[in-house]
């Protein structure tokens, strides 16, 4: 339940199923003057929310059409603020900021919180910007309009607030086509932003609005069940409730946390929140942060979309410092200029894939290394076999069977392997293991792949200027959800189906394959790779993500290794592009010809 607020259901057909779709009451939008006069108890159920239809100068050279009414195909009206050049003759592309965060949050924030974004220096973003969205004070002087939208059910916009899915995507389509018809628009619309503003881009682009020119999803999930509400099958409802607690609207919000409790297995509701990637065909510039929970969705989205022109950049940092940086703002402008204005600026020469190979702390081994694909075609998958007898990993399966036990709620185990030479791991790992729940019928597993120095000290990756430590690549599994989806799974990326529970019987030992999110990291000779396993989520106190999983553990977790219990960590080893004995030969099929000569 969303912080104890009133709930109600609406019967809805999704994917051929009739679902009792659960909604929760939102905070009620209230004019600021009225809000300030309310008793404190009543303020808790309301939110100061301005409404003032006007056109005014928002900043020098920037005018804002405020609270513009935009009708959707079903008659519901959305309200938006449109920032555009003051030159009334200019016809410009539109950057769409589509999320439930409120289109003018800075009007009711105290001065010290205005335009605050974690990891971004104060003053980098103007008060005109919507959270995680394009800043009008940068983009409008560069020849763009920015549309900050209160989407369906948010603010004074009509309807129930639908979190992603088909309805939200259709609204995005309608809004894009409305923008394209405005006299100040050049007929091109794009989308930018991170998190919720990125997630919505997959869905809206899949509707194929004719005037959508390109997209720039800056880290966003592409499967809300597998990547947010039930990663690995373990519920994580509190974060979604936290992220949507401030949603403000007149009717109600699609209560994803409540739906995860009511429908804990995959069904039509959750399938509606997975976009049809085969229908995303516009140019796309996608980013992924190696250390952020949006990682899986970003990489999977880039891999699966049908766009012939798509670019991926994977880096160590979080979305916000990256999106607003002096390095990548101009690069995003270059991408938009190419596809929204038709400027031939050389964007096509940008490598299709760029990766940051992390080392330790705030050090990286390589930055923006160009590649042609992901996963890398030259990947050599190797297995490090677990040995419970001595907590090691080796290149051969131990002949003798052994087991390692730990308290399901408070214990943990590790398996270590020391590399004899420099070893780069880039791509997907998986943990294949034989497990048993002693004293219970289920087990929740949290797996982290760490790096240790030659002195045996853990070496996290740090972000936000070296202040927040992240231990390494991660994966999770509720063992009763161990069944894999044969259509979605590959040898290097096992994907759970989440269609049924398979509880464990006393003494039953079962094989599992845990998907570990992709990474890129270097281990130097003498450094150790460690697989850390526990029944709980473990992060250093200064880690920024406020994530909590609702575990189902009791008794002991038992890992069986060796002999018939072949357990291993599969790793993606990246050899050099060219070996010492490589001899260059011209590829006649791809060799460029020069017809002008």
Secondary structure, DSSP 8 states (H G I E B T S, - for coil): --TT--EEEEEEEETTEEEEEEEE--BEEE-HHHHHTS-HHHHTTEEE-----EEEEEETTEEEEEEEEEE-TTS-EEEEEEEEES-TT--EEEEEEEESS-TTGGGSS-GGGTT--TTS-TTSS-TT--TTS--HHHHTTTTEEEEEEE-TTSTT--S-B--SHHHHHHHHHHHHHHHHTSTTEEEEEEEEEETHHHHHHHHHHHTT-TTEEEEEEES--S-HIIIIITGGG---HHHHHHHHTT-B-SS-EE-HHHHHHH--S--HHHHTTS--GGG--SEEEEEEETTSTTHHHHHHHHHH---SSEEEEEESS-HHHHHT-TTHHHHHHHHHHHHHS----SGGGS-SEEEEEE-SBT-EEEEEEEESSSS-TTEEEEEEEEETTTTEEESS--SS-EEEEEETTT-EEEEEEE-SS-EEEEEEEEEEEEEEEETSS--EEEEEEEEE-TTS-B--EEETTTTEEE--EEEEEEGGG--B-TTT--SS---B--S------TT--EEEEEEEEEEEEEE-TT-EEEEEEESS----TT-S----------SEEEEEEBTTB--EEEEEEE--SS-TT------TTT----TT-
